[in-house]
């Protein structure tokens, strides 16, 4: 199976498994009255085991990719399939909705409206920074743009804001998946931006991209079910953010693995 298909399928399948395990944990792994963790809950243990297995499988699988620094983000003349472009546009649309919902929350002066305002602008800035990528996907050509640094910088700020909000909660199991998702997104965006400067490393980007998709899909369970305000907002604002981020990174991974098949080698070990 081609890497451009194998790794996205691994990320999607792993993300769906972790999503349902996280749903199960949120339904059965916490005390209804206190939100404290039930010791030895099977769902939480299975989720950690699934994440560990996925990390191990991904680390071993990326060894089949080239370890040498790769070229530009898009090779000249690359024709991106309509399916990849549709997934990318769907992800950006969901992120745009999330950014608008955060701005609306701040306009209504809800709790912690300053953080919501900042998060809304950061998410929308990330969306606009991907517009040159969409243009290249539609018309072909090459891309070398420092704009791709924007999502990485925004993700760092979002991670800091999320930690500031969630660190007061003594129950780490209630929000650790969301924090891991933001950390993986930050690393994946950073590794993706390196290709714009012709110094990207395919192995590292693939590793972080797969993990970010898995964790973002798992984090949608938190925004759908968790009783309380999630670290990126409860309800639709958080759900659209994590789902949109997963789709954007899934399409970016597929497109990047399709850029230069000559840079992909079978494992020599």
Secondary structure by P-SEA (a helix, b strand, c coil): cccccaaaaaaaaaaaaaaaaaaaaaaccccccccccccccaaaaaaaaaaaaaaaaaaaaacccccccccccccccccccaaaaaaaaaaaaaaaaaaaaaaaaaaacccaaaaaaaaaaaaaaaaaaaaaaaaaaabbbbbbbcccaaaaaaaaaaaaaaaaaccccccccccaaaaaaaaaaaaaaaaaaccccccccaaaaaaaaaaaaaaaaaaccccccccccccccccaaaaaaaaaaaaaaaaaaaaaaaccccccccccc
